[in-house]
Structures are given as C-alpha cells and as structure tokens.
C-alpha cells in the first residue's frame, strides 16, 4: 500500500506535538502565572499542532475518485486548509519570540516590539555584553537557535508565502490527479528578489515540520535554562555547558565541582 508523504509527516508530528505540549506545561509551571507566557505558548502550541491536523484533513478531502473530489468542491476546501497551515506555522516565529522575550530577556521588551527579528537582536546584544561568562554562552546558544530559524530556507518559504497571500496576491494552487485521488500543489511564486518553485502539499508539510522542529529546539533551551536556574537556587552549580546539554542538571556538593561556579544571570545583569 502506498504511503503518502503527508501521512509520514503526520506520524512524525505526533511525538513532536506531545513533547511540545509537555514542555509548554513545564514552562508554565516553572514561570508561574505570567499571562503573556501562557498566551504565547498556547499560540505556539496550536501552530505546532496544525502540522498534525492539517495533513489529516487535506488527505480526507482529496482522497477517492478525482472527478468526485473536483465536482464536490472538496478540493478547494483542501487548498484552504493547506494554506491555513502555512499561515499558522509562519506565526510560530513571532510567538516563539514572545516566549523568549518573557522567559529570557532581562528586562523583557515591549511585547508589541517582540518580533523574531527584534528578539534575536536583543538576545545577541545580551550575548555580547556577557561574553566570557556562562550567561554569554547561554545567550549565544539561544541567539544561534533563533538565527538558524529566521535564516532557514524553510522559514523563508513560509514567511514569503504568508506575506504574499496576506498582503500582495493569491498564490495559484491546483489538484494533481493521481491513481488514488488528488494532491494539492502550490504553484511557484516570487517575493522581492526570491523565487520559490512549485511544491506539493506533502513537500510543504515537510517544510512546516522542520520549522516547528527548530522552534522546539529553542523551547528546549529555555526549559534547560530554567532547570539550571533551579539548580543554582538550590545552592548547586552546573557541570556542563549550555550548548551541549547532554545531562540532566542536578545539585552538586562542593567536592563534586568540576567547573568554575556558574554565575546566575541576575548577578550579571546587576553588574552592568
């Protein structure tokens, strides 16, 4: 039996969505009743979840006889759902920036200015100020994660797609007829000096999966940072570094210290 690309993408998204939901719950518990963190995480979670839900709906709408799919109008509905997923995934970048702003930036910037681009600059500046310290390594790691997301061809595609259909023009799409039904295909388009080739919805799903995966990596770093802060608050120190988070932090006794004591970020900020 043939397996569709979107089926493979959906299955790989199952664990990611569950993992992300767990991490969101953990962060909400750790950071207390911060309504901005709660709302940003909720939006980010639903952006991630769209990569699981949309492929199922699209497959259901375009399966069966191609003539029936076209005659019933369900193909048009499938295109609508596919476009909605791309828009939702694009929102993940700025929603992630809101999470980083509230959990990482000291002090947070105005939420109205907390775009992915602005928060990347803010965190990068913090890394420069704290160079040579554990905090500098931490901020650098987060900045690298945000920059990898922002500059990736995958995020550029969803950003260009969304900005084009929202502000400029409709992107043509079609149903590619196959033996077992149809496939949604988005035509190629140009945005500024960039040109994007035509892509099947399965290919777009793979792009979306990589984008939300990059977001999850940054959330993991935020989660790890809070775990490390909890160790410091308990009177311990950190063995390891922020770039290679291979071990679960634990409270160490003085005779177990292998590195210089970790400097809490609050102490660094107070010294500026």
N, C-alpha and C positions, 0 to 999 in steps of 0.2 A: 504493500500500500504506500502510495506516495505521501510524504510528509511535507507540508507547506513550510516555507521559510517562516511565515508568521506564527505557525504552530511551535516551531523550535524557539522562536523569540519569546513567545508567551510562556513556555515552560521554563526558560532560563530566568524569566522575570519573577516567577513565583517566589523563589527563595529570596530574591533581592527585595521584593515588596515586604515580605515578612521580616527580614532583617532590618529594613529601614523603619518599619513600624516599631520594632523593639527598641531601636536606637532613639527614635523620637520620644518614646515613653520614658526611656532612661534620662534623656536630657531634660525633659520637662520636670521629672522628679528631682534631678540634681540642681537645676537652676531655679527652682521654686516657682512661685506664682507670677512669672513675668508674662503678661498677656501678649506682648509683642513676639516673644519667642514662641509662645503657644500658637499664635495665628500663623506665623511664618512657617513653622514646622508642619502645621496642618495643611497649608497650601502646597508645601514641598512634597508632603506625603501623597497628596492627591495627584500631583504632577507625575510622580513616580508610578502611582497605581494606574494611571492612564495607559502606560505601556503594557499593562497586563490585560486591561479591559478592552481597549480599542481593537486589538487584533481578533479577539473572540467575536466581537460584534460584526466587524468587517467580513470575517470568514463566513459567518452565518448569513449575512445579507447577500453575498455573491456566490454562494455555493448552489449547486443544482444546474439546471438547464440554462445556458447562456441567454437564450431567447426569452425565457420567463423572467430572468433577472432584469433584462433590459426593459421588457414590456411592463413589469410591475413597478418600475421606478426604484427598486431597492438598490440598484447600482449607484444611483445618485445619492441615496442615503448613506451608502458605504463611503462614498467620497467625502461626504460631510463629516462623518465620524473620523475618517483618516486625517482630514485637515485639522479637526479639533484636537486630536492627539498631538500633532506637531506644535500647535499653539500652546498647549498645556506644557509640553516639555520645554519650550522656549522660556516659559515663565519660571522654570526651575532655577535658572541662573540668578535672577534678581531675588527670588525667595531665599536661595542659599545665602546670598549676600546679606539679607536681613538677619538670618540666623547667626552668621559670623559676626555681624555688627554688634548684636546684643550679647553674644557669648564670649567674644574675643576682644573687641575693640574697647580700649580704656582711655577716655570715656566713649560711649557709642556716639556716632554721628547722628545728625537729624535723619530719622527714617525716610523722609522724603528725598534725601540725597543718597541713600544707601543702595545704589545700583552696583552691579557686579564690577564695573569698571572703577567706580569710586572707592569701593571697599578694598579692591585689590591694591590701589594706590595707598590707601590708609594703612593696610597691613604691611605693605612693602616699606613704607616710611618707618613704621614701628620696628621692623627688622633691622633697618639701618641704624636707628637710634640705639638699639640693644645689641649691636654687633659684638661678638666675642663672649656673649653670655648664653645661658641656657634659653632665656627668653628670645634672644636673637635667632637661635636655631629653630625655636618653635614658630615664631612669626614667619621666618623664611620658608619653613615647610608648608604652612598654610598658604602663603603667597604663591608658592610654586604650584600647589594644587589648584588655586583659583585661576592662575595664569594658564595652566595646562587646559582647563576647561574653556576659558574665554578664547584661546587661540586655536583650539582644535578645529579641524575641518568639519567635524560633526556638529559642533555648536554653531559654527559659522553658517552651516546649511540651515539649521532650524531657525536661527536668527534672521537670516536673509529671507527665508520662506515666509516667516510670520510677518516681518515688516513689509514685505511685498504685498501679501494678500490683505493686510490691515490698512496700509496707507497708500498703495500705488495701484495695484491692479490684480485681477483674478489670474491665478495660475491654472492653465488648462490641465485637465485630467481626463482620463479615458478608462474604459474597461477592456482589458486584454482578454480575449476569449481563449479558453483552453479546453481540453477534453472533459475536465470535471467541473467546469464553471468559469468564473472570471477572476481577473486580478485587477486591482486598482493601480493605475500608473499615473504619476505626476509628470507632466512634461517639463522639459528644461526651461530655465529662466535666467535672466541676468539681473544682478543687483550691483549698482555702482560699476566697478570695473571687474567684478567677478561674474563668471558664468557657471551655472550648475546644470549638469546633464540630467536627462530624464531618469526617474527612479521608480521602481515598483514599490508598492506599499511594504512589501517584505524587506526591501533594502532600507526604506525609511525607518521601519521598526528596529532594525539593527543599529542604525544611527542613533535613534532615541535611546536604546538600551545603553549604548556607550556614554551618552550624555548623562543619564541618571546614574550610571556607574561612577563617573567622575565626581558627581555631586556627593555620592555616598562616601567616596574616599575622603572628601573634606569633612563631612559629618563625623566620620570615624576619628579624624584628628582632633576635632572639637571634643568628642567624647573622651578620647585618651587624655586630652589636656585636663579635663575636669577630674578624671581619675588621678592624675598626677598631683593636681592641686589638693585633692583629698588626702593623699599620702603626706604631703607637706603639712597640712593642717593637723594631721595625727602625730606629727613630730618625727616623721621619717625623712628619708632622702631618696633620690632616684638613681637607679642603676640602669644605664642605657642612654638613649638619646631620642629626640623627637622625630627624627627622620626614619629611624629603623625601630619601629615599635613592635618588637618581636616577643616581648614577655609581659605578663600581667604585672602591673605595679604592686608592690607590697611594702609594708612598713619594715624598714631595716633597722637593726640595732647598731650602735656606733661601731662595734668591732667588725661589722659586715660592710662598712662603707668602702666602695671601690672607686668612687669618683669624688670630685670636689662637690660639696653640698650644693644642691640645686637652689638657685635664687628665685624666690617667688616673684611673679610678675608685678604684684602690688609694690614690692620693695623697689623694683626697677623704676616704676612709674613715679614713686615718691621721690626718687633721687634725681629726676630730670629737672 
